[in-house]
Structures are given as C-alpha cells and as structure tokens.
Amino acid sequence: MKVDLNYGKKIVSLDIPDSNFLGMMKPEDIDGLDDPAAEVRQALAEPIGSQRLKELLSPNDRVVILVSDISRPVPSKILLPPILAEIKTAGLDDNQVKIVFGLGVHRKQTEEEKKDLVGKKIYERIECIDHDIEDCEQVGVTSRGTKAEVFRKVLEADFVIATGSLEFHYFAGYSGGVKALAPGVCSRATIESNHSLFLHPNAKAGMLTGNPLREELEEIVAMVGVDFMVNAILNPQKEIIKVVAGDVTAAHRAGAEYIDRIYRLQIDELADIVIISPGGFPKDINLYQTHKAIQNALPAVKKGGIVLTFACCKEGIGEENFARALSENLSLDKLVDELKHKFIQGRHIASQMAKIQLEHRIYLVSDLPQEVTNNLFFRCFDSPQKALSEALKAQGKDAKALIMPFGISCLPYLGFAKA
C-alpha cells in the first residue's frame, strides 16, 4: 500500500505492508468552490442570527477587521474583498478601516507576509498591522478570574469584524468565531490564564458546551464586542467549501455543525500505530503547530501505541517557551508535574506532549536539524520508511496502522461514541 502525505509544501510517500494496513481516515471528497468569492457574498447577503453587515454599520464608524496570521491556512485574500465592498456600500471610506493580524503569542510578521495574506491591492489600500501583545488594556475580569486585556487599537474601534477559518481545535473545541479576538489579540497574561483551563477534561476538540476554556473566551469577547464574523470552511486541499457569516456565536455554531458532518469520522477499532500528517504547510510550519495533529490522533491509538508524525517543521520548534522546555532535558514526569504548580504559555504544550509520550510513543519525521532533535524526548527520523520500519518493529509483525493524512482537520471517534 503506497501512501502519499503532505509534508510542508511537498509530498512524501510511504510503502505500508498490506497485512499492517488498517485503513485511511479521510473526509469525503468535496471539491473547492469554483467561485469562492460568490460564496462569501452569499454568506454576507444571508447572515446567520444577524442583520446584514452594511445595515449594522454607521457612516462614522471606525472598523477593525481581525485577520489570522501566517500560521493559519485562512484564505483572507478571498474573504476580505466582499467584506470591504459591503463596508463601502454602508458609506465608509478605506481610511476608516484597519486590518489587525491576530498573532496570539506567535512571532511578528514581515511586511511581505502581511501583503501575501491580504493581497497586494488591499495591502496598499488599507492599513494592516500586527497585534501588539505588549500594548493591551484591561476591559474586565472573567468569572474564572482572568484579567481580560485586549490590544488597544482594537478597543479604539467602533465596530469589530472577526474573520478566520473554522476547524477542530484541540482544546477550544473549534477554531474560528471569537478566537479571532480572544486569544488572537489579547495580552500574554490573558492568554496564559485562559489556556491554563486546557487541563479540564471538557477542554477538547469538538466540545463547546461545558468547555470552560471556550466559555471564557466567549465571556472575554462579550466584554469587548465582536459585531460580525465571517469564517471559511476548507477542504483538505485548503479550498473554500463553505462560508458562514453573521452573529459571532450563532454563525460559529452553524459552522461547527457543518464541520462535524464532514470531519468527525468513525473508526471501528483502535490502531497500534497512527500515521499522521497535519496536512502540510502551514499546518506543519513548526512543531508547536504540529502537536495539534498529534493530539487529534489520540482517540484512534491504543494505549502504548505509536503516533508516527510527518511534519516538515520549516520554522523549527516554534513558540519560545515551548522550545526552551524541550531543550532542558527534563524528565517526562518533571514536565508533566510542572502544570500542577504553574502554567506557562508554551511550556504547557511541552508538558502535554510529555504526557502523551508517557501513555503512548511519538515518532517524528521532520526537517528539524539533528542538534534540535537530539534534545527531544521522542524518536526522530529523516527517513519516512525507516520510521515506519522502526514503528512496526516496536509494535510487532501483526501491528495495524491507521493513516490520518489530514490530522489537524479530522477527529476520530470509536464506534458509536459520537457526541
């Protein structure tokens, strides 16, 4: 069985013995829309739980459009022109609009990256700035005690539009919706406090109701106000298949239901080995992003099984605290124990990966340099076939391998356990 997996911006191939092949977990094939801009316009014309955008705006409004950064596969350059056209129809000029890239705790972007995200024409028309994690103001305190601090330039706006893409998120339930603002344009302290809730058993992919982390994000956004949202849903080829727009909660929930129908996939038995790709660039841009795919694989793998991960990691490890934690040669138990005493943004993912390694085993095929992989606590390879050979050797000749070629997008469930 020959399997092709997205790896950065290229494809890697793997030969799997038929006797070890359990199956391929892929969503149904849905072609990208021939005219995705028309889908955006249609969503704007029929918003969910809201009036039309042009009816909500006033001529003197200062508008901020929240846009995802380079680490997200969001087709912002397709979403933005119809949004800006509708804003113009409401009587506003370009100088009343600002595009803010939500970085969360990610690195600053180059001007070329910003231009590529929104398109040259929009970049030259509209002011485009990165969120500044150091320039945030407190707007309140959540019921769970988090100080809600948001980027000052967003707070100065009269009208906020959230854009993004909608897919499973490993602890916020789903991406999209309010996440453009919280954590997208919040302070580090706010993000760390909120993300400390990820240890709760309900803070997991596909879970909204009863998920304390998601509920707090929505509480923060209610303090500021997101007045409209436009989210794209993509197929595994990163093409638009649907757009939802309107009220930031109602439209998001409609999008989440659509995601469930396509990307929550049943498996009949657990695998000894799950072979997973996040889905290629930018989902595997670094190890920090890649871990989301590893997390999604866990419902499909037996305890003590192997998650064999194919991720280019072009930009290395990723988030600074995460990279530092992985380089300190701490024991797995020590890393896991850290979370019981203090939550540090970034290090929490190192702790989570250590917890996974204690219960399963992570194998990684990447382009990370050897001086980096030498410090990691899981097995690393530069040869796909060698990695598979070692995994089969570890799990035995009768081991069964399940393939997840779009690991960040898909979520497995066993039998009839679907919620």
C-alpha positions in Angstrom: 0.0 0.0 0.0 1.6 3.3 -1.1 0.5 6.3 0.9 1.2 9.9 -0.1 1.3 12.5 2.7 1.5 16.3 2.6 4.8 17.4 4.1 5.5 21.1 4.1 4.9 22.2 0.5 5.8 18.8 -0.9 4.6 15.2 -0.8 6.4 12.2 0.9 5.5 8.6 0.0 5.4 5.6 2.3 5.0 1.9 1.5 3.0 0.0 4.1 2.7 -3.8 4.0 -0.9 -4.8 3.2 -1.0 -7.0 6.3 -0.4 -4.0 8.5 -2.8 -1.6 6.9 -5.8 -0.9 9.0 -7.4 1.9 6.9 -7.2 5.5 5.7 -9.2 8.1 7.8 -10.2 10.7 5.2 -13.1 13.0 4.9 -15.4 12.7 1.9 -14.1 14.4 -1.2 -15.6 17.8 -1.5 -14.3 20.0 -4.4 -13.4 23.6 -3.7 -16.0 26.1 -4.9 -15.5 27.3 -8.5 -16.3 30.9 -7.3 -15.4 31.1 -3.6 -15.9 34.9 -3.7 -19.5 34.4 -4.7 -19.9 32.1 -1.6 -18.6 34.9 0.6 -21.0 37.4 -1.0 -23.9 34.9 -0.5 -23.0 34.5 3.2 -22.9 38.2 3.7 -26.3 38.5 2.0 -27.8 35.9 4.3 -26.1 36.3 7.7 -27.0 33.9 10.5 -28.6 35.5 13.5 -27.8 39.0 12.4 -28.7 41.9 10.1 -26.5 42.4 7.1 -23.1 43.9 7.7 -24.0 47.1 5.7 -27.1 47.6 7.9 -25.2 47.3 11.1 -22.6 49.9 10.2 -22.8 53.7 10.7 -21.1 56.1 8.3 -18.8 57.5 11.0 -17.7 54.1 12.4 -14.1 53.2 12.8 -13.8 49.5 11.8 -11.3 46.8 12.7 -11.2 43.6 10.7 -9.4 40.8 12.6 -7.4 38.6 10.3 -5.4 35.4 11.0 -1.6 35.4 10.9 0.7 33.4 8.6 0.5 30.2 10.8 -3.2 29.7 9.8 -4.4 28.5 6.4 -7.1 31.2 6.1 -8.0 32.5 2.6 -8.1 36.1 3.9 -7.5 37.5 0.4 -10.7 35.9 -0.7 -12.8 36.8 2.3 -11.7 40.4 2.5 -12.8 42.0 -0.8 -16.5 41.2 -0.4 -16.4 42.4 3.2 -14.7 45.7 2.2 -17.2 46.1 -0.6 -20.1 45.8 1.8 -18.4 48.3 4.2 -18.1 50.7 1.3 -21.8 50.2 0.5 -22.5 51.4 4.0 -20.8 54.7 3.2 -17.4 54.2 4.9 -14.1 55.1 3.4 -10.9 53.0 3.4 -9.3 55.3 6.0 -12.0 54.3 8.5 -10.9 50.6 8.2 -7.9 48.9 9.8 -6.8 45.3 9.4 -5.3 43.7 12.5 -3.5 40.4 12.3 -4.1 38.3 15.5 -0.8 36.9 16.5 -1.7 35.4 19.9 1.8 34.6 21.2 3.2 34.0 17.7 6.1 35.9 16.1 5.7 39.2 14.3 5.2 39.0 10.6 7.2 40.6 7.8 5.6 43.2 5.5 5.8 40.7 2.7 3.9 38.1 4.7 1.2 40.6 5.6 0.9 41.6 1.9 0.7 38.0 0.9 -2.1 37.3 3.4 -4.4 40.0 2.3 -3.3 40.6 -1.3 -1.3 43.5 -2.8 -4.3 45.7 -3.6 -5.8 45.5 -0.2 -2.5 46.0 1.5 -1.9 49.2 -0.5 -5.5 50.4 0.3 -6.0 49.5 4.0 -3.7 50.0 7.0 -2.5 46.5 8.0 -0.9 46.0 11.4 0.2 43.2 13.7 -1.4 42.8 17.1 1.0 44.0 19.8 0.9 41.7 22.8 2.6 44.5 24.9 0.0 47.1 24.1 -3.1 45.8 25.7 -5.6 47.3 28.1 -7.8 45.6 30.7 -11.5 45.5 29.9 -12.7 43.4 32.8 -12.3 40.2 34.8 -13.9 37.0 33.9 -16.0 34.8 36.2 -13.0 32.5 36.4 -10.7 35.3 37.5 -8.8 36.0 34.2 -8.0 39.7 33.6 -9.2 40.4 30.1 -6.6 42.5 28.3 -7.1 43.3 24.7 -5.0 45.2 22.0 -5.6 48.9 22.4 -6.1 49.6 18.7 -8.9 47.0 18.6 -10.6 48.7 21.7 -10.4 52.0 19.8 -12.7 50.7 17.1 -16.5 51.3 17.0 -17.1 48.1 15.0 -15.2 44.8 15.1 -15.4 42.1 12.4 -13.8 38.7 13.1 -12.6 36.6 10.2 -10.9 33.2 10.1 -11.3 29.5 9.2 -13.3 27.0 11.1 -12.0 23.6 12.0 -11.5 21.4 15.1 -9.3 22.9 17.8 -7.6 20.6 20.3 -8.7 22.4 23.4 -11.1 25.3 22.4 -13.4 22.8 20.6 -13.3 24.6 17.3 -11.3 27.4 15.8 -12.9 30.5 14.3 -15.5 32.7 15.8 -14.5 34.6 18.9 -10.9 33.2 18.7 -10.0 36.0 16.3 -10.2 38.3 19.3 -9.6 36.0 22.2 -6.9 34.8 22.3 -6.0 36.4 18.9 -5.4 40.0 20.0 -5.1 39.6 23.8 -2.1 40.1 26.2 0.2 37.2 27.1 -1.2 37.2 30.7 -4.7 36.9 29.4 -3.8 34.1 27.0 -1.8 32.2 29.7 -4.6 32.5 32.2 -7.2 31.2 29.7 -5.1 28.5 28.3 -4.4 27.1 31.8 -8.0 25.8 31.6 -6.9 23.3 28.9 -6.3 20.6 31.6 -10.1 20.4 32.1 -11.5 17.2 30.7 -14.1 19.1 28.6 -11.4 21.3 27.0 -11.0 19.2 23.9 -11.6 19.1 20.2 -15.3 19.1 19.1 -16.5 20.2 22.5 -18.3 23.6 23.0 -20.9 23.1 25.7 -19.3 22.7 29.1 -15.8 23.6 27.8 -14.6 26.1 30.3 -11.8 27.4 28.1 -14.2 28.2 25.2 -16.8 29.6 27.6 -14.2 32.0 29.0 -13.1 33.1 25.5 -16.7 34.0 24.7 -17.0 35.8 28.0 -14.0 38.0 27.2 -15.4 38.8 23.7 -18.7 39.8 25.2 -16.9 42.5 27.2 -15.4 44.0 24.1 -18.0 43.1 21.4 -17.4 41.4 18.1 -20.1 42.8 15.9 -19.9 40.4 12.9 -18.0 37.4 11.8 -17.0 35.7 8.5 -15.5 32.3 8.6 -14.4 29.9 5.8 -14.6 26.2 6.0 -11.9 24.4 3.9 -11.5 21.0 2.3 -8.1 19.2 2.9 -6.7 20.9 -0.1 -7.3 24.3 1.7 -10.0 25.3 -0.8 -13.2 27.0 0.4 -16.2 24.7 0.5 -18.5 26.9 2.7 -18.6 30.3 4.3 -20.7 31.3 7.4 -21.3 34.9 8.4 -23.3 36.8 10.9 -23.6 36.8 14.7 -20.3 35.6 16.2 -22.0 32.8 18.2 -24.9 31.8 16.0 -22.9 31.7 12.8 -20.0 29.9 14.5 -22.3 27.2 15.8 -23.8 26.6 12.4 -20.3 26.3 11.0 -19.3 23.8 13.8 -22.3 21.6 12.9 -21.1 21.5 9.3 -17.6 20.6 10.4 -19.0 17.7 12.4 -20.8 16.3 9.4 -17.6 16.2 7.3 -14.6 15.9 9.6 -15.8 13.9 12.6 -15.0 10.4 11.4 -15.9 6.9 12.8 -13.3 4.2 13.2 -14.1 0.6 14.1 -11.1 -0.3 16.2 -8.1 1.3 17.7 -4.7 1.2 15.9 -1.3 0.1 17.1 0.2 2.9 15.0 -1.4 6.0 13.8 0.5 7.6 10.9 -0.4 11.3 10.8 0.3 14.4 8.8 -1.1 17.7 10.0 -1.9 18.4 6.3 1.2 20.2 5.0 2.1 23.9 5.1 1.3 26.0 7.1 -0.2 23.4 9.5 3.2 21.8 10.0 5.1 25.1 9.9 6.7 24.2 13.3 6.5 21.6 16.0 4.3 23.8 18.1 1.5 23.8 15.4 2.2 20.1 14.6 1.3 18.9 18.1 -2.4 19.7 17.4 -2.4 16.8 14.9 -0.7 14.5 17.4 -3.5 15.5 19.9 -6.2 14.6 17.3 -4.7 11.2 16.7 -5.0 10.1 20.3 -8.7 8.9 20.2 -7.6 6.4 17.4 -4.5 4.8 19.0 -4.2 2.1 21.6 -2.6 2.8 24.9 1.1 2.2 24.4 0.7 2.7 20.7 2.8 4.9 18.4 1.8 8.2 16.8 4.1 8.4 13.7 4.0 12.1 12.7 5.1 13.5 9.4 5.7 17.3 9.7 8.3 19.4 7.9 8.6 22.0 10.7 10.2 24.5 8.3 10.4 27.2 11.1 11.7 24.8 13.7 10.2 24.2 17.1 8.1 27.4 17.3 7.0 29.3 20.4 9.9 30.3 22.6 8.8 28.8 25.9 7.9 25.6 24.2 11.3 25.4 22.6 13.1 26.1 25.8 11.1 23.5 27.7 12.0 20.8 25.1 15.7 21.7 25.3 16.2 21.4 29.0 16.4 17.6 29.1 13.8 17.4 31.9 12.3 14.0 32.6 8.8 13.4 31.3 7.4 13.2 34.8 9.0 16.5 35.7 7.5 18.3 32.6 4.0 16.9 33.4 4.3 17.8 37.1 5.1 21.4 36.2 1.5 22.0 35.1 0.2 21.1 38.6 2.1 24.1 40.1 2.4 26.8 37.4 1.0 27.3 34.0 3.4 29.0 31.5 2.2 29.6 28.0 4.1 27.4 25.5 5.6 25.2 28.2 2.1 23.8 28.7 2.4 22.1 25.2 5.7 20.6 26.1 4.1 19.2 29.3 1.2 17.9 27.2 3.5 16.2 24.7 5.4 14.6 27.7 2.1 13.3 29.0 1.3 11.8 25.6 4.8 10.2 25.5 4.2 8.6 28.9 1.0 7.0 27.7 1.9 6.3 24.0 5.0 7.0 21.9 5.7 9.8 19.5 7.8 9.2 16.4 8.6 12.2 14.3 9.8 12.6 10.7 10.8 16.2 10.1 13.4 18.5 8.6 14.5 19.6 12.1 18.3 19.7 12.3 19.9 17.0 14.3 21.2 19.4 17.0 17.5 20.1 17.7 16.1 16.6 17.5 18.9 15.3 19.8 17.2 17.3 22.6 13.7 16.0 22.0 12.2 13.2 24.2 10.6 11.3 21.3 12.2 9.4 18.5 13.1 11.4 15.4 13.9 10.3 11.8 14.8 11.9 8.5 13.7 8.8 6.5 9.9 8.1 6.3 10.4 4.4 5.5 12.9 3.9 8.3 10.5 5.5 10.7 7.7 3.1 9.7 10.1 0.1 9.9 11.1 1.0 13.4 7.4 1.6 14.4 6.4 -1.9 13.1 9.4 -3.5 14.8 8.3 -1.9 18.1 4.7 -2.9 17.8 5.1 -6.4 16.4 4.6 -8.0 13.0 0.8 -8.0 13.3 0.6 -4.3 14.2 -2.2 -2.4 12.5 -1.6 1.1 11.2 -4.3 3.7 10.6 -3.5 6.7 8.3 -4.6 10.2 9.1 -3.4 12.4 6.2 -5.2 15.5 7.4 -4.6 15.3 11.1 -5.4 18.8 12.2 -8.7 18.8 10.3 -10.1 15.4 11.2 -11.3 14.0 14.6 -11.8 10.2 15.0 -14.3 8.6 17.2 -14.7 4.9 18.1 -17.9 3.1 17.1 -21.0 4.9 18.3 -19.2 7.2 20.7 -20.0 10.3 18.6 -21.4 13.1 20.8 
